[in-house]
Amino acid sequence: MVISWLEVAANSVNAASIGFAARNSVHTWWTGIIGCALFGGLFICNQLYADALLQLFFVATSGYGWWHWTERRNARVLPVTRAAPSVLGMAGVTAICVALGYGYLLRRFTNAYAPIADSFVLTMSILAQLLLMGRRIETWWVWLGVDALSVAIFAARGLFITATLYAGFGVIAGIALYRWRRLIAR
């Protein structure tokens, strides 16, 4: 097993970012930008093209999320709320359809590893990130699913540090769900 400095660096910075998110800290965003840039390089090297593309999305949305969480115009922090069931349903169906379509394209035109599963990680992560940016409690349920699928993909690719980190992300998502439930009850 070869452990690269890129895998260690990407995992270290992203672990800090997710830890900040679980603690409801605005620092999740700038650390996320750095960590996602590192993960992008790692995933390209391992033929996980949907995951590499996802990192570009995360970098862009982290900048927006940073601004959105703090609403710099009036320094008010957004409250944790619930998403409307109809919005979640529509978003879920859209994510599934896009994952199947993009997975097909990756399978047909690239040498991508696990293109369908990797595409599900891409689309469900986008959904989870959008929910996180709006501080919707459902983000943590989606992240739990993404983390479970990611562990399997990364372990199969020999990215055991990354697989272990994502298993830890699952634990953090469970803790964050518990904490955010207390915030929404207030």
C-alpha positions in Angstrom: 0.0 0.0 0.0 1.4 3.4 -1.0 0.4 6.3 1.1 0.9 9.6 -0.7 1.6 13.0 0.9 -1.4 14.3 -1.1 -3.8 11.8 0.5 -2.5 12.6 4.0 -2.7 16.4 3.4 -6.2 16.3 1.8 -7.5 14.1 4.6 -6.0 16.2 7.4 -7.4 19.5 6.1 -10.8 18.0 5.3 -11.0 16.4 8.8 -10.6 19.8 10.3 -13.2 21.3 8.0 -15.8 18.7 8.8 -15.0 19.0 12.5 -15.7 22.7 12.2 -19.0 22.0 10.4 -20.1 19.6 13.1 -19.4 22.3 15.7 -21.4 24.8 13.7 -18.4 27.0 13.0 -17.9 29.3 10.1 -14.3 28.0 9.8 -15.6 25.0 8.0 -15.6 27.0 4.8 -12.0 28.3 4.3 -10.6 24.9 5.5 -13.0 23.2 3.1 -11.6 25.2 0.2 -8.1 24.1 0.8 -9.0 20.5 1.5 -11.2 20.2 -1.6 -8.4 21.5 -3.8 -6.1 18.8 -2.4 -8.8 16.1 -2.8 -9.4 17.2 -6.4 -5.8 16.3 -7.2 -5.9 13.0 -5.3 -9.1 11.9 -7.1 -7.8 12.7 -10.6 -4.8 10.5 -9.8 -7.1 7.7 -8.9 -9.5 7.9 -11.8 -12.4 9.1 -9.6 -13.4 11.8 -12.1 -16.9 12.5 -10.6 -15.3 13.0 -7.2 -12.7 15.3 -8.7 -15.4 17.4 -10.4 -17.3 17.5 -7.1 -14.3 19.2 -5.5 -14.6 22.1 -7.9 -18.2 22.5 -6.8 -17.2 22.3 -3.2 -14.5 25.0 -3.6 -17.1 27.4 -5.3 -19.8 26.6 -2.8 -17.5 26.9 0.2 -16.9 30.5 -0.8 -20.6 31.2 -1.1 -21.4 29.2 2.1 -18.8 31.2 4.0 -20.5 34.4 3.0 -24.1 33.0 3.4 -23.5 31.6 6.9 -22.3 34.9 8.2 -24.4 37.2 6.0 -21.6 39.7 6.1 -24.0 42.6 5.5 -25.5 42.4 9.0 -23.3 39.8 10.7 -26.3 37.7 11.6 -25.8 33.9 11.6 -28.6 31.9 9.9 -30.7 29.6 12.1 -30.8 25.8 11.6 -34.2 25.0 9.9 -35.9 22.1 8.2 -36.2 21.8 4.4 -39.7 21.4 2.9 -40.5 17.7 2.1 -41.5 18.6 -1.4 -38.2 20.3 -2.1 -36.3 17.3 -0.6 -38.3 14.9 -2.8 -37.7 16.9 -6.0 -34.1 17.4 -5.2 -33.6 13.7 -4.4 -35.2 12.5 -7.7 -33.1 15.0 -9.6 -29.9 13.9 -8.0 -30.7 10.2 -8.8 -31.5 11.0 -12.5 -28.3 13.1 -12.9 -26.2 10.4 -11.2 -27.4 7.8 -13.6 -26.9 10.0 -16.6 -23.5 11.2 -15.6 -22.4 7.7 -14.6 -23.4 6.4 -18.0 -21.3 9.1 -19.7 -18.3 8.4 -17.5 -18.7 4.6 -18.2 -19.0 5.1 -21.9 -16.3 7.7 -22.5 -13.7 7.5 -19.8 -11.6 4.9 -17.8 -13.4 6.0 -14.6 -13.5 3.6 -11.7 -17.0 2.8 -10.5 -18.6 5.5 -12.5 -22.2 5.0 -11.4 -21.4 4.8 -7.7 -18.9 7.7 -8.0 -21.7 9.7 -9.7 -24.1 9.1 -6.9 -21.4 10.4 -4.5 -21.2 13.5 -6.7 -24.9 14.3 -6.9 -25.9 13.4 -3.4 -22.9 15.4 -2.1 -24.1 18.4 -4.1 -27.5 18.0 -2.5 -26.0 17.7 1.0 -23.8 20.7 0.4 -26.7 22.9 -0.7 -28.6 21.8 2.4 -25.6 22.6 4.5 -25.2 26.1 3.0 -28.8 26.8 3.9 -28.3 25.3 7.3 -31.0 22.6 6.8 -30.9 19.8 9.3 -31.5 17.2 6.6 -27.9 17.8 5.4 -26.6 15.3 7.9 -28.9 12.5 6.8 -27.7 12.9 3.2 -24.1 13.1 4.4 -24.5 9.8 6.3 -25.5 8.1 3.0 -22.7 9.7 1.0 -20.1 8.8 3.6 -21.2 5.1 3.6 -20.9 4.9 -0.2 -17.6 6.8 -0.2 -16.0 4.4 2.3 -16.7 1.5 0.0 -15.4 3.2 -3.2 -12.3 4.6 -1.5 -11.4 1.3 0.2 -11.9 -0.5 -3.2 -9.4 1.9 -4.7 -6.8 1.4 -2.0 -7.4 4.8 -0.5 -7.6 3.5 3.0 -6.7 6.7 4.8 -9.5 8.4 2.8 -11.9 5.6 3.5 -11.1 5.8 7.2 -11.7 9.5 7.2 -15.0 9.1 5.5 -16.0 6.5 8.1 -15.1 9.2 10.7 -17.2 11.7 8.7 -20.1 9.4 9.2 -19.6 9.5 12.9 -19.3 13.3 12.8 -22.5 13.5 10.7 -24.3 11.6 13.4 -23.0 13.8 16.1 -23.8 16.9 14.1 -27.3 15.7 13.5 -27.8 15.3 17.2 -26.4 18.8 17.9 -28.3 20.5 15.1 -31.5 18.9 16.4 -31.0 20.7 19.7 -30.5 24.0 17.8 -33.7 23.6 15.8 -35.7 22.8 19.0 -34.9 26.2 20.5 
